[in-house]
Amino acid sequence: MSVDGQSVPGTHEPAAATQLRKAVVVGGNRIPFARAGGAYTKSSNQDMLTAALDGLIARFGLQEERIGEVAAGAVLKHSRDFNLTREAVLGSALAAETPAYDLQQACATGLETVLGLANKIKLGQIDSAIAGGVDSASDAPIAVSEGLREVLLDLNRAKTVSRKLQVLSRLRPKDLAPDAPNTGEPRTGLSMGEHQALTTAQWKITREAQDELAFNSHRNLAAAYDAGFFDDLLTPYRGLSRDANLRPDTSPEKLATLKPVFGKNLGAEATMTAGNSTPLTDGASTVLLASEEWADAHDLPKLATVVDGEAAAVDFVHGKDGLLMAPVFAVPRLLARHNLTLGDIDFFEIHEAFAGTVLSTLAAWEDEEFCRTRLGLDGALGSVDRSKLNVNGSSLAAGHPFAATGGRIVASLAKMLHARGQVNGRPARGLVSICAAGGQGVVAILEAL
Amino acid sequence: MTDKYIRFVSHGPGRDIAKRLGLPQPVVLRRHRPGSPLVEGPILVQGSTDGADSLAAALLGWDLDVRRHAIPKEKLGAIILVLDDLGRPEDLEKPVLTAAASLRDLAPNGRIITVSRTAGSAADPATAAARQGVDGLLRSLAKELRAGATGNGILLADGIATTSPSTLGALRFFLSGRSAFVDGQFLTVTSSAGQLPDDVEKPLAGRVAVVTGAARGIGAAIARTLYRDGATLVLVDIPAAGDHLAAVANEVHGTALQLDISRTDAGQRIIDHAVARHGRLDTVIHNAGITRDKLLANMDTDRWNSVIGVNVAAQLRINEALLASEHFRAAPRIVSVASTSGVAGNRGQTNYAASKAGVIGLVRATAPLIGERGGSINAVAPGFIETEMTARIPFATREVARRLNSLQQGGQPGDVAEAIAFLASDAAGGITGEVLRVCGQNLVGA
């Protein structure tokens, strides 16, 4: 049964859980996130991923250890980095015999590496794994134009001098302009911000609500740093020991003074500013995953289990749904599979691509009509208790190096869950939701150990 | 951090120029490398007591080339002057002047080691005078030695044999390249506790040691030295130093613990980490320290409090947690890094010197407490050490500071680390409450 192409929750059962092992989060490590053009301008993806790995190795004493598998990825990736993760492993203090693979699913890359590796651990294929992600908006690849590329390839194939000259004569000045990367969606030409502006307007999210969410993100992240929360989650890099984007002294009043940058031509009042949108960011994160047996044998902590994950995608191309609204569909499917409601979640980690993304997502789940017709539910999915949302800050304050965000969230959430322990006689439970380019989204549930 | 002057005067024209102008002529010191011999050359054991005989026998057991009588013109690696049965000052003459005849045969980087008894426990004034005389003798002799040779002494409490574990342990330390920058110093052996290692290259095998301030400088050198000696390491430094800490941890196969030691729960977190991750905790090296120099007239509250807080108050709190812990009971060892500033004072460092003198006080007072648990606590007081910190001292000041000791050069971070590694080992189990200076016999405040 399906509603508008989206499968209805609860229509398939999870695999028999009794057959599977648990995949546990041992801990994580990331480098502080830097604003693009900032402290990591001269750092490559490989440099940053290696640094994040080395910090993780030092924290958990994994020198010369052969890890089952390492998976990581980057969204903005040079073609030479085809083996980015394996190269980072070789440059790290891990055993050179540690296999690695790259994965790419836009901003969901980091979370997807966690889920894929956790599944391998659950199946008994591997006992330990490191998931991760990295992105540099500063050291982004720049491609040559299509015209120049075709000429160069033909030139290589030309055998005679006259043929080579003939090929070269096709070159025009405009072919020499480089092809810089952009965040535009290939099928719509709209940037991610412009897409979100459509969604933000559709769900009537106010400027004040967005600024308040951004303010809370900065306040919560600053408080977490002051409390030492990141002491065992982060290793300094290139002079940074905190996220460079963090503004501990910001206020709703200051945020209210910023000029809108997205949705200025929508007719409606533009509400999205640089303050309630994530900036381009550089950074890397890693998460150490293991079977319970491996963690015990290595005297390592067990913070949380990776319970399950779900991916969804939406048809944003024809305007049916907003570009970043796929998690709206993924979460109810995942909750239904585990007979859970939003009320059963103790920590919500909803990636703040834009404040408008988070607020549109929450609004959709509170909308009876939408939940009935589009999600196939009996009524509204429900409300997210704001006191449980992104309690130690999220991407608006920390920044968002695309592929590194998943690892940041999973490691922090696992630590929070472990600290909380039991809630009403059951393990504390956390929900991760990450939207991604291409109208995709990946969500996951973790439980405290 | 290299001393270009040493290289200049070590050979060729530089050596001649320095000699003619009467300039200092420091030499490259003999330092321990795994597998290197304990001493380069025969060892002369001078003295005619039973203690001298048994000590010579013990050295023979280590397959060393031991002499009871000097052969004139034969180069000696070391002279051990055993003076364990002095009754009157006149008793010094024979053994001392006999040894004196061999001084010119001492090889470069040779060793003079006295073995005598503590004056404080002497039964009568004449004995005390004789025993205390060794102090002045050794310190002066150390200043007369040249070419990297050092003189150090071992003081035995009454009843401690010249072959007790820690007497032999201290003897090995002073003979070896591990004590390269220790000169003109005494170590007191107060008990027969401790034991020599099964493997002299891995004296810390099986021990779990915590090093604070391990991200760089002396702390990183301590980590490397303890790792070389077989210890499993927990490395602690403030979160902001985490990248350097991780690099050191990965080098020495330890675990990095990003922790500000001035947090009130630091002791418990260190214990929890060591026990959870490595199953035990045997040794804590209090190395973390900061300087906030200012003349006292210009001192502000923040500079004063931060130095006292990190350098001594934090150690006190951590030690309280350690001594209260059931996990710190198997021959536990604590070694604190003090400073010669805490011994002799230093202009502009009232806060730092107060904190480091405080460390010396706490070490002495903690000795009986940790002794009840079968453990020991000692301090090491570095003099001028070539680190990133001292490299920032202006050139002229640095040059003067470097040469103002008997070895006419700055020490290396590894020299401090070697002294700490020795005091952290079971071979030093009979030594506690001591302050060992690693200063090349600094002329100031000696």
Boltz contact constraints between the chains, C-beta under 6 A:
constraints:
  - contact:
      token1: [A, 54]
      token2: [B, 246]
      max_distance: 6.0
  - contact:
      token1: [A, 54]
      token2: [B, 250]
      max_distance: 6.0
  - contact:
      token1: [A, 55]
      token2: [B, 246]
      max_distance: 6.0
  - contact:
      token1: [A, 57]
      token2: [B, 250]
      max_distance: 6.0
  - contact:
      token1: [A, 58]
      token2: [B, 246]
      max_distance: 6.0
  - contact:
      token1: [A, 58]
      token2: [B, 249]
      max_distance: 6.0
  - contact:
      token1: [A, 58]
      token2: [B, 250]
      max_distance: 6.0
  - contact:
      token1: [A, 58]
      token2: [B, 256]
      max_distance: 6.0
  - contact:
      token1: [A, 59]
      token2: [B, 256]
      max_distance: 6.0
  - contact:
      token1: [A, 61]
      token2: [B, 255]
      max_distance: 6.0
  - contact:
      token1: [A, 63]
      token2: [B, 250]
      max_distance: 6.0
  - contact:
      token1: [A, 63]
      token2: [B, 253]
      max_distance: 6.0
  - contact:
      token1: [A, 93]
      token2: [B, 250]
      max_distance: 6.0
  - contact:
      token1: [A, 231]
      token2: [B, 239]
      max_distance: 6.0
  - contact:
      token1: [A, 231]
      token2: [B, 258]
      max_distance: 6.0
  - contact:
      token1: [A, 235]
      token2: [B, 242]
      max_distance: 6.0
  - contact:
      token1: [A, 235]
      token2: [B, 243]
      max_distance: 6.0
  - contact:
      token1: [A, 235]
      token2: [B, 246]
      max_distance: 6.0
  - contact:
      token1: [A, 236]
      token2: [B, 240]
      max_distance: 6.0
  - contact:
      token1: [A, 236]
      token2: [B, 242]
      max_distance: 6.0
  - contact:
      token1: [A, 236]
      token2: [B, 243]
      max_distance: 6.0
  - contact:
      token1: [A, 237]
      token2: [B, 243]
      max_distance: 6.0
  - contact:
      token1: [A, 241]
      token2: [B, 240]
      max_distance: 6.0
  - contact:
      token1: [A, 299]
      token2: [B, 277]
      max_distance: 6.0
